[in-house]
């Protein structure tokens, strides 16, 4: 049986999924090619998984369980010191955000120097949301500066993988999945 407290903890994720599906619906209203539809649908699935991993009261400890003493802000455990308490999840966060960089390049190509800012903004948004949810619905998540750093790094890696592939024999494949097919792009 689900308690009222558990329901409240899961409510932000459920709202996120509803907003996500609404956004996907708007993206799919336009006439799209098969590759573009695959990109949109897989991006939605990816965001739902990232939302589950970051916005729910679930907690995963990969490798050694961290023994670092948190800095408490109210009842929210935080780590404001970069590179303190690096464990396996540091590297898994990078891995988790590489697809975000790929989708950023496929959905909306941007200037390369904006990619770093986008990665930092994504990391701050996730950690800020976790802080707010911890404060108001006791999500029981750590708010960690390392996550902002690793999220940004993963986004940058994913984005530049697509940039490199656009200048390789696989450029046609990238073009097939890209939502914004630039007229200046040669195939």
WORAVEN-V82570 format. One record per pair of residues at least 24 apart in sequence whose C-alpha atoms are under 8 Angstrom apart, sorted by the first residue. I is the first residue (numbers start at 0). J is the second residue. If there is no record, write none. Layout:
BEGIN
i = <I;I>
j = <J;J>
END
This chain:
BEGIN
i = <4;7;8;8;8;8;8;9;9;11;11;11;12;12;12;12;15;16;19;19;19;34;34;34;35;35;35;35;37;38;38;38;38;38;42;45;49;53;53;54;54;54;55;56;56;56;58;60;61;61;62;62;62;63;73;74;74;75;75;75;75;75;75;75;76;76;76;77;77;77;78;78;78;78;78;79;79;80;80;81;81;82;83;85;89;89;89;90;92;92;92;92;93;93;93;93;93;93;94;95;95;96;96;96;96;96;96;96;97;97;97;97;97;97;98;98;98;99;99;99;99;100;100;100;100;100;100;100;101;101;101;101;101;101;102;103;104;104;104;104;105;105;105;105;105;105;106;106;106;107;107;108;114;114;114;115;115;115;115;116;117;117;118;118;118;118;118;118;119;119;119;119;120;121;121;121;122;122;122;122;122;122;123>
j = <136;136;55;56;136;137;138;55;56;54;55;132;50;51;54;55;50;47;43;46;47;175;176;177;175;176;177;178;176;102;105;176;177;178;102;98;95;125;129;128;129;138;138;138;139;140;140;88;87;88;86;87;88;87;134;133;134;130;133;134;139;140;141;142;140;141;142;141;142;143;141;142;143;144;145;143;144;144;145;144;145;145;145;145;145;146;149;149;146;149;150;153;149;150;151;152;153;154;153;150;153;149;150;151;152;153;154;157;153;154;155;156;157;158;153;154;157;153;154;157;158;153;154;155;156;157;158;159;154;157;158;159;160;161;158;158;158;161;162;177;161;173;176;177;178;179;177;178;179;178;179;179;154;155;158;151;152;154;155;151;151;154;150;151;152;153;154;155;147;148;150;151;151;147;150;151;146;147;148;149;150;151;147>
END
